């Protein structure tokens, strides 16, 4: 064999070896995940301190193996929630307080949402207070479900003041 052929053979071996190494390399980026498109996999530290609840808000011991996350936590969920509630309340709102109780993983069917359990307290311009509890999306700050709302809601005397729930998650 001539020196040119030996050099060419060695170069081809390096190229083929590099291609095989790259092809067998495990893919770790979220864009190339083996899960379906649009499914997120939060970091372990993002979910380890969260209590897991089912769709009826009952605590369960662990996440099912087949669960897929549909959101990731965001640092500005509370800011987004505050803006949304103030926009809905309009001029009748004097004071708004959002108190985070805990962070949760809310499993619904085969999907899991990272949510915040909060107490929302409001005072209107006539100094009448009202409050309720809510589950809020940890990424978007959207209200997913509410309960423990006061029977008399002084925020809107006409009865038209209602919080808009994210339609993707309401029953």
RAMO-V94218 format. One record per pair of residues at least 6 apart in sequence whose ideal C-beta (glycine too) atoms are under 6 Angstrom apart, sorted by sequence separation. I is the first residue (numbers start at 1). J is the second residue. If there is no record, write none. Layout:
i | j
I | J
I | J
This chain:
i | j
53 | 59
54 | 60
123 | 129
155 | 161
105 | 112
106 | 113
136 | 143
137 | 144
52 | 60
122 | 130
106 | 115
134 | 143
135 | 144
121 | 131
135 | 145
52 | 63
85 | 96
104 | 115
120 | 132
134 | 146
103 | 116
104 | 117
119 | 133
120 | 134
132 | 146
133 | 147
102 | 117
133 | 148
100 | 116
101 | 117
118 | 134
132 | 148
132 | 149
100 | 118
118 | 136
78 | 98
98 | 118
99 | 119
115 | 135
116 | 136
130 | 150
143 | 163
98 | 120
116 | 138
143 | 165
144 | 166
115 | 138
130 | 153
97 | 121
114 | 138
130 | 154
142 | 166
130 | 155
144 | 169
96 | 122
128 | 154
42 | 69
46 | 73
95 | 123
39 | 68
40 | 69
94 | 123
42 | 72
94 | 124
124 | 154
94 | 125
124 | 155
40 | 72
92 | 124
122 | 155
70 | 111
73 | 114
71 | 113
68 | 111
69 | 112
71 | 114
66 | 110
67 | 112
53 | 104
50 | 103
51 | 104
52 | 105
53 | 106
54 | 107
55 | 108
50 | 104
50 | 105
81 | 136
47 | 105
81 | 141
77 | 138
80 | 141
92 | 155
77 | 141
73 | 138
74 | 139
72 | 139
71 | 139
